[in-house]
Amino acid sequence: MVKNSVWIQQEIEEVKLHVYRSNVKDATTIYFLDGDQFEEPFNHWIRKHQPALNFVLINANNRTDDYTPWPLQASETMPMDFGGKAAEHLKFITTKVIPFCESEYGFASSADKRAIGGYSLGGLFSFYAAVNTDLFGTVLSCSSSLWYPDFLAYLKEHPFKAPHPKLYMSVGDEEGLTATNLTNHQIPNTMMLKDLLEPKFQPGDFKFTLEEGNHGNNISGRAWRAIEWVEENCR
């Protein structure tokens, strides 16, 4: 645990959670993936800014399996396997994590008070969650792995399930530019999805940020800009 931590540590079915409960009644709760990666930077910002938000940082047993919508076998264009177990991980979050947090901590239990977000594959999973459950009213897609084969077509055929959703998207202006594998589709796919989705949202419910740099640049800063947008727009 980080020094002077704001986090309450929990574990559900051997998956570690970091929970922060604000003092604000009916605050929006952000369920953010890759908990260990964001535990320390989020701790620093929460202590400094005291946001009117709750947080649940969720780890994954195997992120390349848990965050991907269908399997992708290693090849010359992507030298690793992806297990495609997003449906199982989403079921775990919706049937175990959310009910526990709302019962244990009294978090608000309406879609407009729940956000899901993540970075890279975590952002990919957040999109998958948005089109497969109506439990999340806000989606935070930070440099999402939208290069993933066939996922753009999938999103075109599967609308968000929440009745009045909100969406934050970002991508770095150098992501995939020099890549020789599937990630070279990152920026084109992100921009195509932005152009497809933006007209479907109400004014103020959609935000796109073009960040500086490649995929690994200022990850925590990109994530926190999404958090700040939630605080400003999801009261």
Biotite code that builds the C-alpha atoms (Angstrom):
import biotite.structure as struc

atoms = struc.array([
    struc.Atom([0.000, 0.000, 0.000], chain_id="A", res_id=1, res_name="MET", atom_name="CA", element="C"),
    struc.Atom([1.225, 3.474, -0.813], chain_id="A", res_id=2, res_name="VAL", atom_name="CA", element="C"),
    struc.Atom([2.256, 5.868, 1.932], chain_id="A", res_id=3, res_name="LYS", atom_name="CA", element="C"),
    struc.Atom([-0.577, 7.843, 3.548], chain_id="A", res_id=4, res_name="ASN", atom_name="CA", element="C"),
    struc.Atom([-3.001, 5.791, 1.514], chain_id="A", res_id=5, res_name="SER", atom_name="CA", element="C"),
    struc.Atom([-6.621, 6.763, 0.948], chain_id="A", res_id=6, res_name="VAL", atom_name="CA", element="C"),
    struc.Atom([-7.441, 3.204, -0.097], chain_id="A", res_id=7, res_name="TRP", atom_name="CA", element="C"),
    struc.Atom([-9.460, 0.536, 1.611], chain_id="A", res_id=8, res_name="ILE", atom_name="CA", element="C"),
    struc.Atom([-8.174, -2.787, 0.325], chain_id="A", res_id=9, res_name="GLN", atom_name="CA", element="C"),
    struc.Atom([-10.651, -5.541, -0.466], chain_id="A", res_id=10, res_name="GLN", atom_name="CA", element="C"),
    struc.Atom([-10.461, -8.866, -2.234], chain_id="A", res_id=11, res_name="GLU", atom_name="CA", element="C"),
    struc.Atom([-13.250, -10.688, -4.051], chain_id="A", res_id=12, res_name="ILE", atom_name="CA", element="C"),
    struc.Atom([-12.557, -14.147, -5.468], chain_id="A", res_id=13, res_name="GLU", atom_name="CA", element="C"),
    struc.Atom([-8.819, -13.445, -5.295], chain_id="A", res_id=14, res_name="GLU", atom_name="CA", element="C"),
    struc.Atom([-9.166, -10.208, -7.284], chain_id="A", res_id=15, res_name="VAL", atom_name="CA", element="C"),
    struc.Atom([-7.778, -7.200, -5.415], chain_id="A", res_id=16, res_name="LYS", atom_name="CA", element="C"),
    struc.Atom([-9.740, -3.955, -5.165], chain_id="A", res_id=17, res_name="LEU", atom_name="CA", element="C"),
    struc.Atom([-8.690, -0.501, -3.947], chain_id="A", res_id=18, res_name="HIS", atom_name="CA", element="C"),
    struc.Atom([-11.704, 1.439, -2.713], chain_id="A", res_id=19, res_name="VAL", atom_name="CA", element="C"),
    struc.Atom([-12.036, 5.133, -1.887], chain_id="A", res_id=20, res_name="TYR", atom_name="CA", element="C"),
    struc.Atom([-15.232, 6.468, -0.373], chain_id="A", res_id=21, res_name="ARG", atom_name="CA", element="C"),
    struc.Atom([-15.754, 10.221, -0.495], chain_id="A", res_id=22, res_name="SER", atom_name="CA", element="C"),
    struc.Atom([-17.770, 12.151, 2.053], chain_id="A", res_id=23, res_name="ASN", atom_name="CA", element="C"),
    struc.Atom([-20.221, 13.308, -0.624], chain_id="A", res_id=24, res_name="VAL", atom_name="CA", element="C"),
    struc.Atom([-23.672, 11.739, -0.554], chain_id="A", res_id=25, res_name="LYS", atom_name="CA", element="C"),
    struc.Atom([-24.651, 10.013, -3.822], chain_id="A", res_id=26, res_name="ASP", atom_name="CA", element="C"),
    struc.Atom([-21.271, 10.723, -5.407], chain_id="A", res_id=27, res_name="ALA", atom_name="CA", element="C"),
    struc.Atom([-20.464, 9.149, -8.756], chain_id="A", res_id=28, res_name="THR", atom_name="CA", element="C"),
    struc.Atom([-18.380, 5.979, -8.417], chain_id="A", res_id=29, res_name="THR", atom_name="CA", element="C"),
    struc.Atom([-15.625, 5.347, -10.943], chain_id="A", res_id=30, res_name="ILE", atom_name="CA", element="C"),
    struc.Atom([-14.728, 1.707, -11.521], chain_id="A", res_id=31, res_name="TYR", atom_name="CA", element="C"),
    struc.Atom([-11.241, 1.892, -13.040], chain_id="A", res_id=32, res_name="PHE", atom_name="CA", element="C"),
    struc.Atom([-9.247, -1.053, -14.373], chain_id="A", res_id=33, res_name="LEU", atom_name="CA", element="C"),
    struc.Atom([-5.616, -2.031, -13.756], chain_id="A", res_id=34, res_name="ASP", atom_name="CA", element="C"),
    struc.Atom([-5.877, -1.061, -10.116], chain_id="A", res_id=35, res_name="GLY", atom_name="CA", element="C"),
    struc.Atom([-2.263, -1.631, -9.096], chain_id="A", res_id=36, res_name="ASP", atom_name="CA", element="C"),
    struc.Atom([-1.012, 0.624, -11.897], chain_id="A", res_id=37, res_name="GLN", atom_name="CA", element="C"),
    struc.Atom([-3.188, 3.550, -10.842], chain_id="A", res_id=38, res_name="PHE", atom_name="CA", element="C"),
    struc.Atom([-3.194, 3.068, -7.079], chain_id="A", res_id=39, res_name="GLU", atom_name="CA", element="C"),
    struc.Atom([-0.297, 5.424, -6.370], chain_id="A", res_id=40, res_name="GLU", atom_name="CA", element="C"),
    struc.Atom([-1.037, 8.309, -8.806], chain_id="A", res_id=41, res_name="PRO", atom_name="CA", element="C"),
    struc.Atom([-4.738, 8.312, -7.952], chain_id="A", res_id=42, res_name="PHE", atom_name="CA", element="C"),
    struc.Atom([-3.863, 8.286, -4.245], chain_id="A", res_id=43, res_name="ASN", atom_name="CA", element="C"),
    struc.Atom([-1.725, 11.387, -4.732], chain_id="A", res_id=44, res_name="HIS", atom_name="CA", element="C"),
    struc.Atom([-4.435, 13.273, -6.630], chain_id="A", res_id=45, res_name="TRP", atom_name="CA", element="C"),
    struc.Atom([-7.229, 12.274, -4.284], chain_id="A", res_id=46, res_name="ILE", atom_name="CA", element="C"),
    struc.Atom([-5.259, 13.477, -1.272], chain_id="A", res_id=47, res_name="ARG", atom_name="CA", element="C"),
    struc.Atom([-4.459, 16.749, -3.046], chain_id="A", res_id=48, res_name="LYS", atom_name="CA", element="C"),
    struc.Atom([-7.847, 17.534, -4.621], chain_id="A", res_id=49, res_name="HIS", atom_name="CA", element="C"),
    struc.Atom([-10.401, 15.676, -2.464], chain_id="A", res_id=50, res_name="GLN", atom_name="CA", element="C"),
    struc.Atom([-12.686, 15.025, -5.453], chain_id="A", res_id=51, res_name="PRO", atom_name="CA", element="C"),
    struc.Atom([-16.399, 14.502, -4.906], chain_id="A", res_id=52, res_name="ALA", atom_name="CA", element="C"),
    struc.Atom([-16.093, 10.987, -6.328], chain_id="A", res_id=53, res_name="LEU", atom_name="CA", element="C"),
    struc.Atom([-15.850, 7.394, -5.140], chain_id="A", res_id=54, res_name="ASN", atom_name="CA", element="C"),
    struc.Atom([-13.288, 5.058, -6.689], chain_id="A", res_id=55, res_name="PHE", atom_name="CA", element="C"),
    struc.Atom([-13.010, 1.302, -7.084], chain_id="A", res_id=56, res_name="VAL", atom_name="CA", element="C"),
    struc.Atom([-9.727, 0.273, -8.706], chain_id="A", res_id=57, res_name="LEU", atom_name="CA", element="C"),
    struc.Atom([-10.008, -3.287, -10.019], chain_id="A", res_id=58, res_name="ILE", atom_name="CA", element="C"),
    struc.Atom([-7.140, -5.620, -10.807], chain_id="A", res_id=59, res_name="ASN", atom_name="CA", element="C"),
    struc.Atom([-7.202, -8.402, -13.382], chain_id="A", res_id=60, res_name="ALA", atom_name="CA", element="C"),
    struc.Atom([-5.836, -11.892, -13.019], chain_id="A", res_id=61, res_name="ASN", atom_name="CA", element="C"),
    struc.Atom([-4.643, -11.734, -16.643], chain_id="A", res_id=62, res_name="ASN", atom_name="CA", element="C"),
    struc.Atom([-5.418, -8.473, -18.414], chain_id="A", res_id=63, res_name="ARG", atom_name="CA", element="C"),
    struc.Atom([-4.719, -9.768, -21.935], chain_id="A", res_id=64, res_name="THR", atom_name="CA", element="C"),
    struc.Atom([-7.443, -12.347, -21.312], chain_id="A", res_id=65, res_name="ASP", atom_name="CA", element="C"),
    struc.Atom([-9.838, -10.454, -19.067], chain_id="A", res_id=66, res_name="ASP", atom_name="CA", element="C"),
    struc.Atom([-10.024, -7.236, -21.096], chain_id="A", res_id=67, res_name="TYR", atom_name="CA", element="C"),
    struc.Atom([-10.333, -8.626, -24.628], chain_id="A", res_id=68, res_name="THR", atom_name="CA", element="C"),
    struc.Atom([-13.668, -9.392, -26.317], chain_id="A", res_id=69, res_name="PRO", atom_name="CA", element="C"),
    struc.Atom([-12.636, -12.491, -28.281], chain_id="A", res_id=70, res_name="TRP", atom_name="CA", element="C"),
    struc.Atom([-9.440, -14.513, -28.688], chain_id="A", res_id=71, res_name="PRO", atom_name="CA", element="C"),
    struc.Atom([-6.562, -13.320, -30.840], chain_id="A", res_id=72, res_name="LEU", atom_name="CA", element="C"),
    struc.Atom([-3.766, -15.770, -31.481], chain_id="A", res_id=73, res_name="GLN", atom_name="CA", element="C"),
    struc.Atom([-0.159, -14.683, -31.697], chain_id="A", res_id=74, res_name="ALA", atom_name="CA", element="C"),
    struc.Atom([1.058, -13.949, -35.216], chain_id="A", res_id=75, res_name="SER", atom_name="CA", element="C"),
    struc.Atom([3.605, -11.904, -37.101], chain_id="A", res_id=76, res_name="GLU", atom_name="CA", element="C"),
    struc.Atom([1.412, -8.817, -36.589], chain_id="A", res_id=77, res_name="THR", atom_name="CA", element="C"),
    struc.Atom([0.953, -9.325, -32.828], chain_id="A", res_id=78, res_name="MET", atom_name="CA", element="C"),
    struc.Atom([3.444, -11.620, -31.074], chain_id="A", res_id=79, res_name="PRO", atom_name="CA", element="C"),
    struc.Atom([1.263, -12.608, -28.089], chain_id="A", res_id=80, res_name="MET", atom_name="CA", element="C"),
    struc.Atom([-2.014, -14.353, -27.360], chain_id="A", res_id=81, res_name="ASP", atom_name="CA", element="C"),
    struc.Atom([-5.161, -12.595, -26.126], chain_id="A", res_id=82, res_name="PHE", atom_name="CA", element="C"),
    struc.Atom([-7.689, -14.815, -24.397], chain_id="A", res_id=83, res_name="GLY", atom_name="CA", element="C"),
    struc.Atom([-10.949, -13.019, -25.163], chain_id="A", res_id=84, res_name="GLY", atom_name="CA", element="C"),
    struc.Atom([-12.560, -13.434, -21.734], chain_id="A", res_id=85, res_name="LYS", atom_name="CA", element="C"),
    struc.Atom([-14.136, -9.983, -21.382], chain_id="A", res_id=86, res_name="ALA", atom_name="CA", element="C"),
    struc.Atom([-17.617, -11.457, -20.956], chain_id="A", res_id=87, res_name="ALA", atom_name="CA", element="C"),
    struc.Atom([-16.473, -13.404, -17.896], chain_id="A", res_id=88, res_name="GLU", atom_name="CA", element="C"),
    struc.Atom([-14.698, -10.411, -16.374], chain_id="A", res_id=89, res_name="HIS", atom_name="CA", element="C"),
    struc.Atom([-17.680, -8.158, -16.990], chain_id="A", res_id=90, res_name="LEU", atom_name="CA", element="C"),
    struc.Atom([-19.955, -10.672, -15.286], chain_id="A", res_id=91, res_name="LYS", atom_name="CA", element="C"),
    struc.Atom([-17.591, -10.704, -12.301], chain_id="A", res_id=92, res_name="PHE", atom_name="CA", element="C"),
    struc.Atom([-17.704, -6.895, -12.056], chain_id="A", res_id=93, res_name="ILE", atom_name="CA", element="C"),
    struc.Atom([-21.478, -6.611, -12.473], chain_id="A", res_id=94, res_name="THR", atom_name="CA", element="C"),
    struc.Atom([-22.490, -9.514, -10.219], chain_id="A", res_id=95, res_name="THR", atom_name="CA", element="C"),
    struc.Atom([-19.744, -9.412, -7.582], chain_id="A", res_id=96, res_name="LYS", atom_name="CA", element="C"),
    struc.Atom([-17.849, -6.114, -7.432], chain_id="A", res_id=97, res_name="VAL", atom_name="CA", element="C"),
    struc.Atom([-20.685, -3.633, -7.899], chain_id="A", res_id=98, res_name="ILE", atom_name="CA", element="C"),
    struc.Atom([-23.184, -5.328, -5.547], chain_id="A", res_id=99, res_name="PRO", atom_name="CA", element="C"),
    struc.Atom([-20.491, -5.658, -2.873], chain_id="A", res_id=100, res_name="PHE", atom_name="CA", element="C"),
    struc.Atom([-19.385, -2.015, -3.097], chain_id="A", res_id=101, res_name="CYS", atom_name="CA", element="C"),
    struc.Atom([-22.918, -0.653, -3.128], chain_id="A", res_id=102, res_name="GLU", atom_name="CA", element="C"),
    struc.Atom([-23.914, -2.796, -0.163], chain_id="A", res_id=103, res_name="SER", atom_name="CA", element="C"),
    struc.Atom([-20.733, -2.381, 1.861], chain_id="A", res_id=104, res_name="GLU", atom_name="CA", element="C"),
    struc.Atom([-20.124, 1.333, 1.237], chain_id="A", res_id=105, res_name="TYR", atom_name="CA", element="C"),
    struc.Atom([-23.551, 2.668, 0.343], chain_id="A", res_id=106, res_name="GLY", atom_name="CA", element="C"),
    struc.Atom([-22.501, 3.787, -3.130], chain_id="A", res_id=107, res_name="PHE", atom_name="CA", element="C"),
    struc.Atom([-25.309, 5.094, -5.336], chain_id="A", res_id=108, res_name="ALA", atom_name="CA", element="C"),
    struc.Atom([-26.944, 2.311, -7.331], chain_id="A", res_id=109, res_name="SER", atom_name="CA", element="C"),
    struc.Atom([-28.080, 4.031, -10.510], chain_id="A", res_id=110, res_name="SER", atom_name="CA", element="C"),
    struc.Atom([-26.352, 3.988, -13.892], chain_id="A", res_id=111, res_name="ALA", atom_name="CA", element="C"),
    struc.Atom([-25.946, 7.754, -13.971], chain_id="A", res_id=112, res_name="ASP", atom_name="CA", element="C"),
    struc.Atom([-23.825, 7.457, -10.807], chain_id="A", res_id=113, res_name="LYS", atom_name="CA", element="C"),
    struc.Atom([-21.546, 4.732, -12.159], chain_id="A", res_id=114, res_name="ARG", atom_name="CA", element="C"),
    struc.Atom([-18.601, 5.189, -14.515], chain_id="A", res_id=115, res_name="ALA", atom_name="CA", element="C"),
    struc.Atom([-16.245, 2.590, -15.917], chain_id="A", res_id=116, res_name="ILE", atom_name="CA", element="C"),
    struc.Atom([-12.872, 3.442, -17.344], chain_id="A", res_id=117, res_name="GLY", atom_name="CA", element="C"),
    struc.Atom([-9.449, 2.243, -18.211], chain_id="A", res_id=118, res_name="GLY", atom_name="CA", element="C"),
    struc.Atom([-6.297, 2.743, -20.229], chain_id="A", res_id=119, res_name="TYR", atom_name="CA", element="C"),
    struc.Atom([-5.199, 0.751, -23.275], chain_id="A", res_id=120, res_name="SER", atom_name="CA", element="C"),
    struc.Atom([-6.810, -2.701, -23.018], chain_id="A", res_id=121, res_name="LEU", atom_name="CA", element="C"),
    struc.Atom([-8.675, -1.355, -19.987], chain_id="A", res_id=122, res_name="GLY", atom_name="CA", element="C"),
    struc.Atom([-10.261, 1.266, -22.221], chain_id="A", res_id=123, res_name="GLY", atom_name="CA", element="C"),
    struc.Atom([-11.151, -1.412, -24.757], chain_id="A", res_id=124, res_name="LEU", atom_name="CA", element="C"),
    struc.Atom([-12.906, -3.355, -22.009], chain_id="A", res_id=125, res_name="PHE", atom_name="CA", element="C"),
    struc.Atom([-14.750, -0.216, -20.901], chain_id="A", res_id=126, res_name="SER", atom_name="CA", element="C"),
    struc.Atom([-16.280, 0.099, -24.360], chain_id="A", res_id=127, res_name="PHE", atom_name="CA", element="C"),
    struc.Atom([-17.174, -3.583, -24.279], chain_id="A", res_id=128, res_name="TYR", atom_name="CA", element="C"),
    struc.Atom([-18.893, -3.074, -20.932], chain_id="A", res_id=129, res_name="ALA", atom_name="CA", element="C"),
    struc.Atom([-20.872, -0.092, -22.227], chain_id="A", res_id=130, res_name="ALA", atom_name="CA", element="C"),
    struc.Atom([-22.461, -2.080, -25.039], chain_id="A", res_id=131, res_name="VAL", atom_name="CA", element="C"),
    struc.Atom([-23.121, -5.204, -22.983], chain_id="A", res_id=132, res_name="ASN", atom_name="CA", element="C"),
    struc.Atom([-24.680, -3.809, -19.808], chain_id="A", res_id=133, res_name="THR", atom_name="CA", element="C"),
    struc.Atom([-26.758, -0.759, -18.912], chain_id="A", res_id=134, res_name="ASP", atom_name="CA", element="C"),
    struc.Atom([-25.124, -0.429, -15.478], chain_id="A", res_id=135, res_name="LEU", atom_name="CA", element="C"),
    struc.Atom([-22.630, 2.281, -16.490], chain_id="A", res_id=136, res_name="PHE", atom_name="CA", element="C"),
    struc.Atom([-23.827, 5.718, -17.501], chain_id="A", res_id=137, res_name="GLY", atom_name="CA", element="C"),
    struc.Atom([-20.327, 7.052, -18.182], chain_id="A", res_id=138, res_name="THR", atom_name="CA", element="C"),
    struc.Atom([-17.414, 5.493, -20.069], chain_id="A", res_id=139, res_name="VAL", atom_name="CA", element="C"),
    struc.Atom([-13.797, 6.656, -19.896], chain_id="A", res_id=140, res_name="LEU", atom_name="CA", element="C"),
    struc.Atom([-11.734, 5.455, -22.850], chain_id="A", res_id=141, res_name="SER", atom_name="CA", element="C"),
    struc.Atom([-8.116, 6.532, -22.419], chain_id="A", res_id=142, res_name="CYS", atom_name="CA", element="C"),
    struc.Atom([-5.863, 5.520, -25.309], chain_id="A", res_id=143, res_name="SER", atom_name="CA", element="C"),
    struc.Atom([-8.044, 2.443, -25.746], chain_id="A", res_id=144, res_name="SER", atom_name="CA", element="C"),
    struc.Atom([-6.653, -0.446, -27.785], chain_id="A", res_id=145, res_name="SER", atom_name="CA", element="C"),
    struc.Atom([-9.003, 0.195, -30.674], chain_id="A", res_id=146, res_name="LEU", atom_name="CA", element="C"),
    struc.Atom([-6.565, -1.516, -33.021], chain_id="A", res_id=147, res_name="TRP", atom_name="CA", element="C"),
    struc.Atom([-8.075, -4.793, -31.771], chain_id="A", res_id=148, res_name="TYR", atom_name="CA", element="C"),
    struc.Atom([-9.306, -6.729, -34.842], chain_id="A", res_id=149, res_name="PRO", atom_name="CA", element="C"),
    struc.Atom([-13.016, -6.408, -35.669], chain_id="A", res_id=150, res_name="ASP", atom_name="CA", element="C"),
    struc.Atom([-13.794, -4.352, -32.543], chain_id="A", res_id=151, res_name="PHE", atom_name="CA", element="C"),
    struc.Atom([-14.631, -1.191, -34.460], chain_id="A", res_id=152, res_name="LEU", atom_name="CA", element="C"),
    struc.Atom([-17.174, -3.108, -36.546], chain_id="A", res_id=153, res_name="ALA", atom_name="CA", element="C"),
    struc.Atom([-18.551, -4.622, -33.346], chain_id="A", res_id=154, res_name="TYR", atom_name="CA", element="C"),
    struc.Atom([-19.137, -1.187, -31.824], chain_id="A", res_id=155, res_name="LEU", atom_name="CA", element="C"),
    struc.Atom([-20.881, -0.028, -34.988], chain_id="A", res_id=156, res_name="LYS", atom_name="CA", element="C"),
    struc.Atom([-23.405, -2.836, -34.524], chain_id="A", res_id=157, res_name="GLU", atom_name="CA", element="C"),
    struc.Atom([-23.774, -2.595, -30.731], chain_id="A", res_id=158, res_name="HIS", atom_name="CA", element="C"),
    struc.Atom([-24.947, 0.736, -29.261], chain_id="A", res_id=159, res_name="PRO", atom_name="CA", element="C"),
    struc.Atom([-24.393, 1.829, -25.686], chain_id="A", res_id=160, res_name="PHE", atom_name="CA", element="C"),
    struc.Atom([-27.008, 0.269, -23.411], chain_id="A", res_id=161, res_name="LYS", atom_name="CA", element="C"),
    struc.Atom([-27.371, 3.036, -20.827], chain_id="A", res_id=162, res_name="ALA", atom_name="CA", element="C"),
    struc.Atom([-30.295, 5.323, -21.766], chain_id="A", res_id=163, res_name="PRO", atom_name="CA", element="C"),
    struc.Atom([-28.379, 8.626, -21.637], chain_id="A", res_id=164, res_name="HIS", atom_name="CA", element="C"),
    struc.Atom([-24.670, 7.758, -21.759], chain_id="A", res_id=165, res_name="PRO", atom_name="CA", element="C"),
    struc.Atom([-21.634, 9.991, -21.459], chain_id="A", res_id=166, res_name="LYS", atom_name="CA", element="C"),
    struc.Atom([-18.273, 9.289, -23.064], chain_id="A", res_id=167, res_name="LEU", atom_name="CA", element="C"),
    struc.Atom([-14.720, 10.559, -22.669], chain_id="A", res_id=168, res_name="TYR", atom_name="CA", element="C"),
    struc.Atom([-12.171, 9.487, -25.300], chain_id="A", res_id=169, res_name="MET", atom_name="CA", element="C"),
    struc.Atom([-8.491, 10.229, -25.756], chain_id="A", res_id=170, res_name="SER", atom_name="CA", element="C"),
    struc.Atom([-5.550, 9.078, -27.862], chain_id="A", res_id=171, res_name="VAL", atom_name="CA", element="C"),
    struc.Atom([-1.925, 10.155, -28.209], chain_id="A", res_id=172, res_name="GLY", atom_name="CA", element="C"),
    struc.Atom([-0.955, 11.895, -31.434], chain_id="A", res_id=173, res_name="ASP", atom_name="CA", element="C"),
    struc.Atom([1.976, 9.500, -31.984], chain_id="A", res_id=174, res_name="GLU", atom_name="CA", element="C"),
    struc.Atom([0.324, 6.206, -31.038], chain_id="A", res_id=175, res_name="GLU", atom_name="CA", element="C"),
    struc.Atom([1.126, 3.451, -33.505], chain_id="A", res_id=176, res_name="GLY", atom_name="CA", element="C"),
    struc.Atom([2.672, 5.784, -36.083], chain_id="A", res_id=177, res_name="LEU", atom_name="CA", element="C"),
    struc.Atom([5.897, 3.792, -36.328], chain_id="A", res_id=178, res_name="THR", atom_name="CA", element="C"),
    struc.Atom([4.437, 0.401, -35.395], chain_id="A", res_id=179, res_name="ALA", atom_name="CA", element="C"),
    struc.Atom([4.803, -2.557, -37.721], chain_id="A", res_id=180, res_name="THR", atom_name="CA", element="C"),
    struc.Atom([2.058, -4.608, -36.063], chain_id="A", res_id=181, res_name="ASN", atom_name="CA", element="C"),
    struc.Atom([-1.691, -4.232, -35.536], chain_id="A", res_id=182, res_name="LEU", atom_name="CA", element="C"),
    struc.Atom([-1.256, -1.237, -33.250], chain_id="A", res_id=183, res_name="THR", atom_name="CA", element="C"),
    struc.Atom([-0.614, 0.936, -36.310], chain_id="A", res_id=184, res_name="ASN", atom_name="CA", element="C"),
    struc.Atom([-4.417, 1.061, -36.606], chain_id="A", res_id=185, res_name="HIS", atom_name="CA", element="C"),
    struc.Atom([-4.707, 2.807, -33.241], chain_id="A", res_id=186, res_name="GLN", atom_name="CA", element="C"),
    struc.Atom([-5.154, 6.432, -34.340], chain_id="A", res_id=187, res_name="ILE", atom_name="CA", element="C"),
    struc.Atom([-7.211, 5.788, -37.508], chain_id="A", res_id=188, res_name="PRO", atom_name="CA", element="C"),
    struc.Atom([-9.625, 3.493, -35.655], chain_id="A", res_id=189, res_name="ASN", atom_name="CA", element="C"),
    struc.Atom([-9.925, 5.902, -32.736], chain_id="A", res_id=190, res_name="THR", atom_name="CA", element="C"),
    struc.Atom([-10.730, 8.821, -35.026], chain_id="A", res_id=191, res_name="MET", atom_name="CA", element="C"),
    struc.Atom([-13.249, 6.778, -37.002], chain_id="A", res_id=192, res_name="MET", atom_name="CA", element="C"),
    struc.Atom([-15.001, 5.784, -33.798], chain_id="A", res_id=193, res_name="LEU", atom_name="CA", element="C"),
    struc.Atom([-14.950, 9.370, -32.544], chain_id="A", res_id=194, res_name="LYS", atom_name="CA", element="C"),
    struc.Atom([-16.586, 10.588, -35.750], chain_id="A", res_id=195, res_name="ASP", atom_name="CA", element="C"),
    struc.Atom([-19.158, 7.808, -35.548], chain_id="A", res_id=196, res_name="LEU", atom_name="CA", element="C"),
    struc.Atom([-20.133, 8.292, -31.912], chain_id="A", res_id=197, res_name="LEU", atom_name="CA", element="C"),
    struc.Atom([-19.863, 12.023, -31.258], chain_id="A", res_id=198, res_name="GLU", atom_name="CA", element="C"),
    struc.Atom([-23.081, 12.980, -33.146], chain_id="A", res_id=199, res_name="PRO", atom_name="CA", element="C"),
    struc.Atom([-25.045, 10.458, -31.084], chain_id="A", res_id=200, res_name="LYS", atom_name="CA", element="C"),
    struc.Atom([-24.379, 12.202, -27.773], chain_id="A", res_id=201, res_name="PHE", atom_name="CA", element="C"),
    struc.Atom([-26.110, 15.162, -26.216], chain_id="A", res_id=202, res_name="GLN", atom_name="CA", element="C"),
    struc.Atom([-24.070, 18.397, -25.982], chain_id="A", res_id=203, res_name="PRO", atom_name="CA", element="C"),
    struc.Atom([-21.706, 18.187, -23.030], chain_id="A", res_id=204, res_name="GLY", atom_name="CA", element="C"),
    struc.Atom([-21.963, 14.396, -22.788], chain_id="A", res_id=205, res_name="ASP", atom_name="CA", element="C"),
    struc.Atom([-19.032, 13.683, -25.126], chain_id="A", res_id=206, res_name="PHE", atom_name="CA", element="C"),
    struc.Atom([-15.399, 14.757, -24.841], chain_id="A", res_id=207, res_name="LYS", atom_name="CA", element="C"),
    struc.Atom([-12.428, 13.882, -27.028], chain_id="A", res_id=208, res_name="PHE", atom_name="CA", element="C"),
    struc.Atom([-8.831, 14.807, -26.147], chain_id="A", res_id=209, res_name="THR", atom_name="CA", element="C"),
    struc.Atom([-5.883, 14.458, -28.505], chain_id="A", res_id=210, res_name="LEU", atom_name="CA", element="C"),
    struc.Atom([-2.938, 13.928, -26.188], chain_id="A", res_id=211, res_name="GLU", atom_name="CA", element="C"),
    struc.Atom([0.741, 14.477, -26.944], chain_id="A", res_id=212, res_name="GLU", atom_name="CA", element="C"),
    struc.Atom([3.013, 11.510, -27.459], chain_id="A", res_id=213, res_name="GLY", atom_name="CA", element="C"),
    struc.Atom([2.973, 7.776, -27.838], chain_id="A", res_id=214, res_name="ASN", atom_name="CA", element="C"),
    struc.Atom([0.993, 5.116, -26.029], chain_id="A", res_id=215, res_name="HIS", atom_name="CA", element="C"),
    struc.Atom([3.244, 4.949, -22.997], chain_id="A", res_id=216, res_name="GLY", atom_name="CA", element="C"),
    struc.Atom([3.562, 8.713, -22.429], chain_id="A", res_id=217, res_name="ASN", atom_name="CA", element="C"),
    struc.Atom([2.012, 10.289, -19.316], chain_id="A", res_id=218, res_name="ASN", atom_name="CA", element="C"),
    struc.Atom([-0.422, 7.451, -18.717], chain_id="A", res_id=219, res_name="ILE", atom_name="CA", element="C"),
    struc.Atom([-1.488, 8.642, -15.288], chain_id="A", res_id=220, res_name="SER", atom_name="CA", element="C"),
    struc.Atom([-1.998, 12.221, -16.511], chain_id="A", res_id=221, res_name="GLY", atom_name="CA", element="C"),
    struc.Atom([-4.220, 11.064, -19.360], chain_id="A", res_id=222, res_name="ARG", atom_name="CA", element="C"),
    struc.Atom([-6.271, 8.999, -16.929], chain_id="A", res_id=223, res_name="ALA", atom_name="CA", element="C"),
    struc.Atom([-6.655, 11.877, -14.515], chain_id="A", res_id=224, res_name="TRP", atom_name="CA", element="C"),
    struc.Atom([-7.898, 14.236, -17.217], chain_id="A", res_id=225, res_name="ARG", atom_name="CA", element="C"),
    struc.Atom([-10.712, 11.763, -17.760], chain_id="A", res_id=226, res_name="ALA", atom_name="CA", element="C"),
    struc.Atom([-11.414, 11.750, -14.017], chain_id="A", res_id=227, res_name="ILE", atom_name="CA", element="C"),
    struc.Atom([-11.568, 15.547, -13.940], chain_id="A", res_id=228, res_name="GLU", atom_name="CA", element="C"),
    struc.Atom([-14.077, 15.481, -16.780], chain_id="A", res_id=229, res_name="TRP", atom_name="CA", element="C"),
    struc.Atom([-16.276, 13.127, -14.762], chain_id="A", res_id=230, res_name="VAL", atom_name="CA", element="C"),
    struc.Atom([-16.141, 15.432, -11.766], chain_id="A", res_id=231, res_name="GLU", atom_name="CA", element="C"),
    struc.Atom([-17.171, 18.404, -13.900], chain_id="A", res_id=232, res_name="GLU", atom_name="CA", element="C"),
    struc.Atom([-19.874, 16.678, -15.942], chain_id="A", res_id=233, res_name="ASN", atom_name="CA", element="C"),
    struc.Atom([-21.365, 13.868, -13.833], chain_id="A", res_id=234, res_name="CYS", atom_name="CA", element="C"),
    struc.Atom([-22.626, 15.608, -10.745], chain_id="A", res_id=235, res_name="ARG", atom_name="CA", element="C"),
])
